[in-house]
């Protein structure tokens, strides 16, 4: 069995320890990243949705960087939305700013929302 290493981004380890979960776990050549939300360093939520989404991507970037990875290494992303029609375009804009590319999984989700299917 592959050795497992816990990954914590700088400045947020206390928050993860307080809530008893890891930001990510590396097992062999795989990195499993926990859900990233738009919370500030102290764990409080960002009130504005667009800022919250950007902060979630910033937090994801910090986790990836701590693991020696980048957005180019991502294979799959799952996102949850309470109002997909209003929120998904904001999410896609933020994703494009940080990753600089389009991932096939994300394009498929965009077509689903455009087709009226709720995620």
N, C-alpha and C positions, 0 to 999 in steps of 0.2 A: 504494500500500500504506500502511496506517495506521502511524503512528509507534508504536514499542514503548517502554514505560517499565517499568523494574524497580522493584518495591515491596518494601521491607524494613521490618518493624516495629521500633520503637525497642528497643534492647537485645539484638537477636538477629542483627544483620547479620554479625557475626564468625562465628557458628555456620553461617550459610548460605554464607559465603565459604569457610570451612574445608571444607565438604562440596560445594562448587561447584554450587550451585543457588540459584534465587531463590524467595523466599516467594510472590511473585506477579508477573505481568506484565500490564500494561494495554496493550491494543491497541485504539485507537479508543474505543468505548463499552463494550468488554468487559474484564472482569478475570478472568484465569485464575489460580486459587490452587493452589499445590502442596499435596500431601498434608500435613495437619497431624496431628502425633502428640502424645501426652501426655508430652512431654519438658520438663524444666526449662530455665532459661535457659542452663545450661552444657551442655545436650544429654543429660544423664543421664535415664533413664526414671523416671517416678513409679511406685513399686512397687504401690500399691493400684489395682485396676482402676477403681473409681468415681472416684477422684481423677485417674487418668490420663485418663479420658474428659472430665472437667471441664476439666483442663488443656489438652487438645486443643481444646476449644471456646474456652477463654480465648485460646489461641494463634491460633486462627482469627479471633477478635474483634480481636486486635491487628493482624493482617494487613489485615483489612477496614478498620479504623480508619485505618491508615497510608495506605490507598488512597482514603480519603474515602467509604467505603461502610459498609454495615451488614448485619445478618442479613436485613433486609427486601429487600435486593438479590439474595439468593441465588436462583438458578433451579433448581439441581440439586446434590445431595449424594450421594456414593458413600462407603459405609463398609464396612470389612472386619472380619469377626469370626471368631475361632477357635472360639467356642462360642456361636452365635447365640441359642439358647434362653435361656441364662443372661445373656448380655451385652447383647442388644438392648433389653430393658426398662430397663436402667441407662442405655444410650445415649439412649433416648427421653426419660427423665427429665431428663438433663442438657441435651438439645436444647431441651426445653420451658422450662427455667429461663433459658436464654440468649436464645432467639429469641422466646419468648412467643407463638408461633403454631404451627400445624400445617401442614407443607408436604405437598402431595399425593404427591410422590415418596416421602416417608418413611412416610406411611400405607400406601402400597402394599407397601413392604418389611415393615411390621409384619404385614400380613395374610399375606404369604408365609411368614414365620417361624411365625405362628400355625397356618398350614396344614401345617406340617411340612416345608416346603421349606427346605433349607439354602442360605444365601447364599454 
